[in-house]
């Protein structure tokens, strides 16, 4: 197969510095404009700043092997080269080459003109890809960082079995995976909904995978702090939340499916009633991630109010369901049983003996998710919730955000679990808006 030339846009490296090494034996080109934009980001305290610095470190390591402008051999067999862009104008005169995106396209166009290899611009910026297409330049996203639609893990599956097997499951409380389907790879803590085939009246059963068996749910009839699951997916979520051996849970779903409410309710149950953890720690990213809130007026609590109001709303709703309890939000704060922080403050901490909830996790990159999970100490449980279809981070989407990536990569680990909630329960209006708008 003929070798190709891949010209990298800045956002590819800001999302994954090691993208340099993901093009097999093809040539990888970094225009000078990209290095300038990387340099502008290197002092930021955000994840983008970290990736900018990491990109510089990787390039410095390659520079020790030879001159980057002449090309340095990569282990995969390709060549990495830095090119001076804008030395020859390939774009029309009315196109401003002071703009970085135009300089990157100009560099790619020059390579296309002077090389006999196919030139492809790699960018996660849809507008830049559209502009490249307008000039007849092939462009694509960086696919190595992305999950396919088939990779997006739901946490449950449907299987058709005979009525006799469903009866056996109810009688014995379990069923071997081999009896369900020997050709499907089921994952630890995955839910299986058993159904009999055919139309009309069906038998069904819901279980969870433990080792090589499907077992009945332990917490199917339980409530948490007065909150009861309202549908089958919420029942699955509550099962995971109340299982102490499941130390990491990812919960994805559209607005109104109950992700945060269930997580907070389970946290209160574990902290207040079961005394399993000393505190609930709730954190949300201040989007864009890493931007400090120090320039907002008022105290820390005043600054947090706009970002944390959804958490306060859920807590208020749960506490109102427990009319017999004298516990209030202020008392939870006073007794240090709940702590609400912007996600930026978790960096560098170790968090043992706590029930940790990371809300709006769809706005986190893979590196940010890794940073957060490595903060989790002994006897802690962490829940990440988010809507992968509603992302505020301009560099992320449903196929490359940290929440989806985490659910996919850890699906084979027996101390993790995932559930995708689909049915909205906030209100009929909220459900219609989520589905139709």
Secondary structure as UniProt FT lines:
FT   STRAND          4..8
FT   HELIX           10..15
FT   HELIX           17..21
FT   TURN            24..25
FT   STRAND          27..31
FT   HELIX           32..41
FT   TURN            42..43
FT   HELIX           47..63
FT   TURN            64..65
FT   TURN            68..70
FT   STRAND          72..73
FT   TURN            75..76
FT   STRAND          79..83
FT   TURN            85..86
FT   TURN            93..94
FT   TURN            97..98
FT   HELIX           100..114
FT   STRAND          118..122
FT   HELIX           126..134
FT   TURN            135..136
FT   STRAND          138..140
FT   HELIX           143..145
FT   HELIX           149..151
FT   STRAND          156..160
FT   HELIX           163..172
FT   STRAND          174..176
FT   HELIX           177..180
FT   TURN            182..183
FT   TURN            188..189
FT   STRAND          191..195
FT   STRAND          204..210
FT   TURN            211..212
FT   STRAND          213..216
FT   TURN            220..221
FT   TURN            225..226
FT   HELIX           232..242
FT   TURN            244..245
FT   STRAND          248..253
FT   TURN            255..256
FT   HELIX           259..268
FT   HELIX           269..273
FT   STRAND          279..284
FT   TURN            287..290
FT   TURN            294..295
FT   HELIX           300..321
FT   TURN            323..324
FT   HELIX           329..334
FT   TURN            335..336
FT   STRAND          338..342
FT   HELIX           343..346
FT   TURN            347..348
FT   STRAND          354..359
FT   HELIX           361..363
FT   HELIX           366..373
FT   TURN            374..375
FT   TURN            378..379
FT   STRAND          381..386
FT   TURN            388..389
FT   TURN            394..395
FT   TURN            398..400
FT   HELIX           402..409
FT   TURN            410..412
FT   TURN            414..415
FT   STRAND          416..421
FT   HELIX           428..436
//
